[in-house]
Amino acid sequence: MGIPVVSAFSFSSAKNIDDLFDGKSFIDVQNEFLDKDANKMLCGRVSCFGKSDNFSKTEEFADKTIETLLKTAGISLKNFSDYNPFLLVGTTVGGVDRTEKEYLKVRNGNEINLKNFERHGADSMTKFLAQKYGFRRFLAISTACSSGLHAIGLAKKIVESKKSDLVVAVGADALCELTTKGFESLMLVDKNACRPFDKNRAGISLGEGGGAVILCSENFAKTTNIAPLSSDRVFIAGYGSSCDAYHATAPNPNGEGAVSAIKKAIEDANISPNDIDWICSHGTGTIDNDLAEIKAYRAVFSEKIPPFCSFKGAIGHTLAASGAIETAYVIEAMKREIIPVTAGFHQIDESIGVSPTIRKLSKKAKFVLKTAFGFGGNNAAVVIKMR
């Protein structure tokens, strides 16, 4: 079934993953949500979704990744109800893309149909998905661009606290008028496509999609012997979170909240910073965020920052979905024993002083750090372990 991810290149086939890890960009022109006289926006758009009148596009992303994940693992929740399966969904827009379409219908004179607004909120969307697949418990998470990674971290905590033996963590977000015009109004969009950590970076490229991972207890893994856990032993070894509340949209310039989350994740994994083999960075391509992120890494790793990459130059910033999508990609890269190329990076920025990966590197990694930093100072970090 492949990796449980939907992103700018649609489904994660082996060829698409090869291209992604080699640094190919899937960002392209879209103008669906822009005024006729506006400049076209470069986005990581998923064109084969969003055709349904009954589901929001965000809901479709989450649904597809859950379906793929459970089929790949050979799990039917009907057979595992005793393990109290739990669903966590991280999203910022929820069903807003569908709501916008319904609003336009009403504005054009059609009668309002309240049923079409039932799953507007992240909570109602998550409840619908939980009931569809048979999850006994569920929780929606909305902490801006760190939502998907917080979902994974909280899944770890839920399993450790023995509230559930099987947790599916999802991140999903769709492009819509709210986000495209919102980020344009903040002047945070690069008209020439995202260039993470580059000297000439000028902002993000928006993206969309969904990603999902399963976390389970040792007891569940041993008693069920599900396929993904019988061979590739992957763990979320550490999780850290913080909210520095520095500004509604801007990062703390010294990266203090990010430092706190990263240190907590490393401490939770019971390792030292020197044990981190590489970093999958947040790496949005904005001037302030990338600089603050590197300052955070220096505060944790001193001048020995591990190799780091960003996927956002390839698929765009998928907002709440980014942490889940990119964690799935990290796990695949660890299996292949490589560090992917950073698409969009061309020239080192002297104020940053280090560069992300410019070529694919061979690396058998035991510990990889994944970070995500969102509006409002919502920060998340996880340590992914493979053995």
Order of alpha helices (4+ residues) and beta strands (2+ residues): beta-beta-alpha-beta-beta-alpha-beta-alpha-alpha-beta-alpha-beta-alpha-beta-beta-alpha-alpha-beta-alpha-beta-alpha-beta-alpha-alpha-beta-beta-beta-beta
